[in-house]
């Protein structure tokens, strides 16, 4: 059996050639997106602010893609990559999307209404358990 190296960008599952043979989607979550290859990695050093900019732009672009194609899972992919970035770098900024930033404001000051792309979103403070 081969080593698992085929990475689903949405659910972060890693699979072998045998596990995906004959499939057109992820065996775990059904994503049809192009998978990553865990054998092809690079280490980049940027400031936290530079990473925030890249993630915010990626999240905004993913949102635009989903507005144009309701079957897109672009936002889920960006969220999964952001979770992986936070896992690898726990001191990473908590806010890696515009919605994260707005949620942070709502948590500190109360309900916030966000207007973006012709939509209105009410963001409530997160409930503490």
C-alpha positions in Angstrom: 0.0 0.0 0.0 1.3 3.5 -0.8 1.9 6.3 1.6 -1.0 8.7 2.1 -0.2 12.0 0.4 -3.4 13.2 -1.4 -4.8 16.0 0.7 -8.4 17.2 0.6 -8.2 20.9 1.1 -11.7 21.1 2.5 -11.7 18.4 5.2 -7.9 18.0 5.5 -8.2 14.2 5.0 -5.1 12.5 3.6 -5.4 9.5 1.3 -3.4 6.9 -0.7 -3.7 6.3 -4.4 -5.7 3.1 -3.6 -8.2 5.0 -1.5 -9.1 7.4 -4.2 -8.8 5.1 -7.2 -11.9 5.5 -9.4 -13.3 8.4 -7.3 -14.1 11.9 -8.5 -14.5 13.4 -5.1 -13.0 13.2 -1.5 -13.9 9.9 0.2 -14.6 11.7 3.4 -16.5 14.9 2.6 -17.3 14.6 -1.1 -15.4 17.7 -2.2 -14.7 17.7 -5.9 -11.9 20.3 -5.6 -8.4 19.7 -6.8 -6.5 18.0 -3.9 -3.1 19.0 -2.6 0.0 16.9 -2.4 1.5 16.7 1.0 4.9 15.8 -0.5 5.0 19.3 -2.1 5.5 21.9 0.8 7.3 25.1 1.3 8.1 27.2 4.4 7.5 31.0 4.0 8.2 33.7 6.5 5.8 36.7 6.5 4.6 39.0 9.2 1.3 38.1 10.9 -0.1 41.2 9.2 1.0 40.0 5.7 -0.7 36.6 6.4 -3.8 38.4 7.6 -4.0 40.3 4.3 -3.6 37.2 2.2 -6.2 35.3 4.2 -8.7 38.2 4.1 -8.3 38.6 0.4 -8.6 34.8 -0.2 -11.7 34.7 2.0 -13.3 37.7 0.1 -12.5 36.1 -3.2 -13.9 32.7 -2.0 -17.1 34.5 -1.0 -17.4 36.1 -4.5 -16.9 32.6 -6.1 -19.7 31.2 -3.9 -22.0 34.0 -4.9 -21.4 33.2 -8.5 -21.6 29.4 -8.1 -23.8 28.1 -5.3 -22.1 24.6 -5.5 -18.7 26.1 -4.8 -17.0 25.2 -1.5 -14.4 27.9 -1.7 -15.2 29.4 1.7 -14.9 26.0 3.4 -11.5 25.5 1.8 -10.2 28.8 3.0 -11.6 28.2 6.5 -9.9 24.8 6.6 -6.5 26.3 5.4 -6.9 29.0 8.1 -7.5 26.4 10.8 -4.4 24.5 9.6 -2.4 27.7 9.7 -3.6 28.4 13.3 -2.7 24.8 14.3 0.8 25.2 13.0 1.3 28.7 14.4 -0.8 29.1 17.6 0.4 32.7 18.0 -1.2 33.5 14.6 -3.8 36.3 14.7 -7.3 35.0 15.7 -8.9 37.2 13.0 -8.0 35.9 9.5 -11.2 37.0 7.7 -13.3 40.1 7.6 -16.1 38.2 9.4 -13.6 37.2 12.1 -12.8 40.9 12.6 -16.5 41.9 12.8 -17.2 39.0 15.2 -14.4 40.2 17.4 -16.0 43.7 17.5 -19.4 42.2 18.2 -17.9 40.2 21.1 -16.5 43.3 22.6 -19.2 45.9 21.9 -22.5 44.0 21.1 -24.4 43.3 17.9 -22.9 44.6 14.7 -24.5 45.0 11.3 -22.1 44.4 8.4 -22.9 45.6 4.9 -21.0 43.8 2.1 -21.7 43.1 -1.6 -25.3 44.2 -1.3 -26.0 42.0 1.7 -26.6 42.8 5.3 -25.4 40.5 8.0 -26.2 40.9 11.7 -23.4 39.6 13.8 -24.3 38.7 17.4 -21.7 38.4 20.2 -20.6 34.8 20.7 -22.3 33.1 23.7 -19.9 32.0 26.4 -20.8 28.6 27.9 
